[in-house]
Amino acid sequence: MVMELRQLAYLVAVADEGSFTRAAARLHVAQPGVSAQVRRLERELGQPLLDRTGRTVRPTDAGAAVLPYARAALEAVAGARRAVADTTGLVRGHVSVGVAGSMSAVDVPGLLAGFHRAHPGVEVTLTEDRRDRLAEAVRAGRLDLALCGHPGAAGPGVAVRVVADEPLVAAVAPDDPLAGRESVTLRGLAERPLITLPPGSGLRTVLDAACAAAGVRPRVAFEAGDPVMLARLAAQGMGVAVLPGSAAAAGPGELRTVAITRPRLRGRVVLMWRSRGPVGAAARALLAYARRALPAVGSGGGGAR
């Protein structure tokens, strides 16, 4: 029986993602190839390893028994590569970075470009997702590093550093009734149609928590995952966008910003990385570079992306 590491990697990816399609996207290969290799592994072992009958692919009893050995084999190979890289002093390999959408407060392209120049032998992939899923991916080791809105208690196995801290503001069109004002209360905002990020984002979590504490129910008219889109909608008079100050400043020139008071809301971007378990040389180099490029600011606490 010839068992390939590729087959084990595909099995682990499908089990983690619960889907052949998502596993293929994670591995950057075609989905039919993943299915074919997993079926070949099942034929070699003489048992189905994955239950494909439901909407989510799940390990069978045999698959659940095989998975720990598959993970251990993949980690052993990765460890051997790390050992060689450490002895030669040449950092090579692959790192995965997650980001919660566009972030005006942090120059993510500049960060990754700088790391690539410093370590051209390391392949970097970038994934965009919600902050809660990014935190879980870091904890599970699927991501080496992530930038997102402050996740609150990140949980065991995840270290957090605040790298940006700025006020959240209300952004409106120049003919909006708020355009000439210096500030607006949160209760006053609740009476207007709001344009904001979707649930699961750091900014939305801050906004919803503040509204709940103030006993007000916000009228969310539009949701979008890109702060630039929120700014453009507000500039067209579609409502009041709640944005980080830097995102509002990067929006259309006619946009007007108004301070939010009682309470004042702040958006915080954090750098997250895995604090437990084996970490490869490439991931260590990425973390060291990111920590130099993104010094800590302020303190912890709730915040937005």
C-alpha angles and dihedrals in degrees: 000000000000113000116188126210087227090062091051091048091051092048092051092047093051091047091050095046098037089223138076090216095053091043090054091050091049092050094042093234135115116277096232089057091055092049093048095050094047091050090050090053090049091052091050092050093041095229137086108253098188132047106222098175099093132061088262121050110235134184116258119226088270091047092051089052093050098045098076090053091046091052091046092051092050092047091049091055091046089050091053090052091048091051092053092046091050093051094048094044090224112123112219135152138073134301130191122214126191127202132184098231125288116344120196093185094060126045097223096171090050091049093051093043091052092050091048091053091050094045110023091167093067120087113217126202124189125210127189118208145132117295095246092054091045091055091051092047091053091048091050093047095245089118125040095201138001138192117205146125114304106284095203107223102016091191132227118329096027125097120202133201124182107229101169132030123177140147123268113233139190112247121200143167117270092253095049116118089241094053095092096045128095096212145006130198123239089244089054090052091052089067092060131071105263130213111205148143119283125265112283094044120111094239093051091048090054092047095047093046092050092049091049091050091049092048095240131128114220121222103226108196101169135019126193134162095224119073089207089061090049090053092049093050090051091049088056091056096252094133143293116313119211106212144156109266092246092053091051091049090052092050129092114317093240093058115116122210127210126191116245113226139178089062113018110216126213133198119216128189117203136198111223129192139165112271098183134053132030117323123194127232092254092052091047090051091049093049092047091050093047093049090052093046095043110042118194118266132194117335138295123274134111120322148139137261 
